Amino acid sequence: MNEPLHQLALIESTLARFREQACSASALANTARAQTALLAALPPRYGEVLLGLLDRLESSALFSEESCSFSQKDLVANLGIWVDKARGAVSAL
């Protein structure tokens, strides 16, 4: 498996752990941000979107769902979509 795909799989598995409440939003964000080979292989817009989603996810973790302007459930769903689209983009390289 090439490095970008390996790093994408790591983000995907950490996202699954987050969904199962087995890791924190901060741990997910740190893992995703550390995947520099993946981010370098993708078009720049992918990195911008990912970082924005991660920032909002970390912010949402600081507040209860009712008092935060970001829906954590929607952010997690969007991260899943990001993973799917990133897989397509990396596979096309």
Phi and psi restraints in degrees (value plus and minus 20) as a CYANA .aco file:
   2 ASN   PHI     -95.0   -55.0
   2 ASN   PSI     142.3   182.3
   3 GLU   PHI     -79.7   -39.7
   3 GLU   PSI     -67.1   -27.1
   4 PRO   PHI     -78.8   -38.8
   4 PRO   PSI     -61.7   -21.7
   5 LEU   PHI     -86.9   -46.9
   5 LEU   PSI     -57.5   -17.5
   6 HIS   PHI     -82.3   -42.3
   6 HIS   PSI     -64.0   -24.0
   7 GLN   PHI     -87.3   -47.3
   7 GLN   PSI     -56.6   -16.6
   8 LEU   PHI     -83.9   -43.9
   8 LEU   PSI     -61.1   -21.1
   9 ALA   PHI     -82.1   -42.1
   9 ALA   PSI     -55.7   -15.7
  10 LEU   PHI     -85.6   -45.6
  10 LEU   PSI     -62.9   -22.9
  11 ILE   PHI     -82.1   -42.1
  11 ILE   PSI     -64.4   -24.4
  12 GLU   PHI     -82.5   -42.5
  12 GLU   PSI     -62.5   -22.5
  13 SER   PHI     -89.3   -49.3
  13 SER   PSI     -55.3   -15.3
  14 THR   PHI     -89.4   -49.4
  14 THR   PSI     -57.1   -17.1
  15 LEU   PHI     -82.2   -42.2
  15 LEU   PSI     -61.8   -21.8
  16 ALA   PHI     -82.1   -42.1
  16 ALA   PSI     -61.6   -21.6
  17 ARG   PHI     -83.3   -43.3
  17 ARG   PSI     -59.8   -19.8
  18 PHE   PHI     -82.8   -42.8
  18 PHE   PSI     -63.8   -23.8
  19 ARG   PHI     -79.2   -39.2
  19 ARG   PSI     -54.2   -14.2
  20 GLU   PHI    -104.3   -64.3
  20 GLU   PSI     -16.6    23.4
  21 GLN   PHI      41.5    81.5
  21 GLN   PSI      12.7    52.7
  22 ALA   PHI    -116.8   -76.8
  22 ALA   PSI     -24.3    15.7
  23 CYS   PHI    -171.7  -131.7
  23 CYS   PSI     144.2   184.2
  24 SER   PHI    -107.5   -67.5
  24 SER   PSI     146.0   186.0
  25 ALA   PHI     -81.1   -41.1
  25 ALA   PSI     -57.7   -17.7
  26 SER   PHI     -84.3   -44.3
  26 SER   PSI     -61.8   -21.8
  27 ALA   PHI     -84.2   -44.2
  27 ALA   PSI     -61.8   -21.8
  28 LEU   PHI     -82.1   -42.1
  28 LEU   PSI     -67.2   -27.2
  29 ALA   PHI     -82.9   -42.9
  29 ALA   PSI     -63.6   -23.6
  30 ASN   PHI     -83.4   -43.4
  30 ASN   PSI     -61.3   -21.3
  31 THR   PHI     -82.7   -42.7
  31 THR   PSI     -67.4   -27.4
  32 ALA   PHI     -83.9   -43.9
  32 ALA   PSI     -63.1   -23.1
  33 ARG   PHI     -86.4   -46.4
  33 ARG   PSI     -45.3    -5.3
  34 ALA   PHI     -99.3   -59.3
  34 ALA   PSI     -26.7    13.3
  35 GLN   PHI    -107.9   -67.9
  35 GLN   PSI      48.5    88.5
  36 THR   PHI     -89.0   -49.0
  36 THR   PSI     -52.6   -12.6
  37 ALA   PHI     -86.1   -46.1
  37 ALA   PSI     -59.3   -19.3
  38 LEU   PHI     -84.2   -44.2
  38 LEU   PSI     -69.9   -29.9
  39 LEU   PHI     -83.3   -43.3
  39 LEU   PSI     -54.0   -14.0
  40 ALA   PHI     -90.8   -50.8
  40 ALA   PSI     -50.1   -10.1
  41 ALA   PHI     -99.3   -59.3
  41 ALA   PSI     -42.7    -2.7
  42 LEU   PHI    -109.2   -69.2
  42 LEU   PSI     137.4   177.4
  43 PRO   PHI     -78.1   -38.1
  43 PRO   PSI     128.7   168.7
  44 PRO   PHI     -73.1   -33.1
  44 PRO   PSI     -53.6   -13.6
  45 ARG   PHI     -79.7   -39.7
  45 ARG   PSI     -53.8   -13.8
  46 TYR   PHI     -80.9   -40.9
  46 TYR   PSI     -63.4   -23.4
  47 GLY   PHI     -84.0   -44.0
  47 GLY   PSI     -61.7   -21.7
  48 GLU   PHI     -81.3   -41.3
  48 GLU   PSI     -65.5   -25.5
  49 VAL   PHI     -85.9   -45.9
  49 VAL   PSI     -66.0   -26.0
  50 LEU   PHI     -79.0   -39.0
  50 LEU   PSI     -68.2   -28.2
  51 LEU   PHI     -83.1   -43.1
  51 LEU   PSI     -57.9   -17.9
  52 GLY   PHI     -83.8   -43.8
  52 GLY   PSI     -63.8   -23.8
  53 LEU   PHI     -82.9   -42.9
  53 LEU   PSI     -62.9   -22.9
  54 LEU   PHI     -85.3   -45.3
  54 LEU   PSI     -60.6   -20.6
  55 ASP   PHI     -81.1   -41.1
  55 ASP   PSI     -64.5   -24.5
  56 ARG   PHI     -88.1   -48.1
  56 ARG   PSI     -57.4   -17.4
  57 LEU   PHI     -83.8   -43.8
  57 LEU   PSI     -63.9   -23.9
  58 GLU   PHI     -83.6   -43.6
  58 GLU   PSI     -59.9   -19.9
  59 SER   PHI     -84.3   -44.3
  59 SER   PSI     -61.4   -21.4
  60 SER   PHI     -85.8   -45.8
  60 SER   PSI     -48.2    -8.2
  61 ALA   PHI     -90.4   -50.4
  61 ALA   PSI     -38.6     1.4
  62 LEU   PHI    -100.7   -60.7
  62 LEU   PSI     -34.8     5.2
  63 PHE   PHI    -148.0  -108.0
  63 PHE   PSI     141.2   181.2
  64 SER   PHI     -90.7   -50.7
  64 SER   PSI     138.8   178.8
  65 GLU   PHI     -75.4   -35.4
  65 GLU   PSI     -56.6   -16.6
  66 GLU   PHI     -92.0   -52.0
  66 GLU   PSI     -51.0   -11.0
  67 SER   PHI    -117.3   -77.3
  67 SER   PSI     -17.8    22.2
  68 CYS   PHI    -127.0   -87.0
  68 CYS   PSI     121.8   161.8
  69 SER   PHI     -99.8   -59.8
  69 SER   PSI     -26.3    13.7
  70 PHE   PHI    -129.8   -89.8
  70 PHE   PSI     108.8   148.8
  71 SER   PHI    -100.9   -60.9
  71 SER   PSI      96.3   136.3
  72 GLN   PHI     -81.3   -41.3
  72 GLN   PSI     -57.4   -17.4
  73 LYS   PHI     -82.3   -42.3
  73 LYS   PSI     -63.6   -23.6
  74 ASP   PHI     -86.2   -46.2
  74 ASP   PSI     -59.1   -19.1
  75 LEU   PHI     -83.7   -43.7
  75 LEU   PSI     -62.2   -22.2
  76 VAL   PHI     -84.4   -44.4
  76 VAL   PSI     -61.2   -21.2
  77 ALA   PHI     -82.1   -42.1
  77 ALA   PSI     -62.2   -22.2
  78 ASN   PHI     -87.1   -47.1
  78 ASN   PSI     -53.7   -13.7
  79 LEU   PHI     -85.3   -45.3
  79 LEU   PSI     -57.8   -17.8
  80 GLY   PHI     -82.2   -42.2
  80 GLY   PSI     -61.7   -21.7
  81 ILE   PHI     -84.1   -44.1
  81 ILE   PSI     -61.4   -21.4
  82 TRP   PHI     -79.1   -39.1
  82 TRP   PSI     -64.6   -24.6
  83 VAL   PHI     -79.3   -39.3
  83 VAL   PSI     -65.7   -25.7
  84 ASP   PHI     -81.1   -41.1
  84 ASP   PSI     -64.9   -24.9
  85 LYS   PHI     -88.9   -48.9
  85 LYS   PSI     -58.0   -18.0
  86 ALA   PHI     -84.8   -44.8
  86 ALA   PSI     -58.3   -18.3
  87 ARG   PHI     -80.2   -40.2
  87 ARG   PSI     -63.6   -23.6
  88 GLY   PHI     -82.6   -42.6
  88 GLY   PSI     -61.7   -21.7
  89 ALA   PHI     -88.1   -48.1
  89 ALA   PSI     -61.0   -21.0
  90 VAL   PHI     -90.8   -50.8
  90 VAL   PSI     -57.9   -17.9
  91 SER   PHI     -85.6   -45.6
  91 SER   PSI     -47.5    -7.5
  92 ALA   PHI     -98.7   -58.7
  92 ALA   PSI     -30.9     9.1
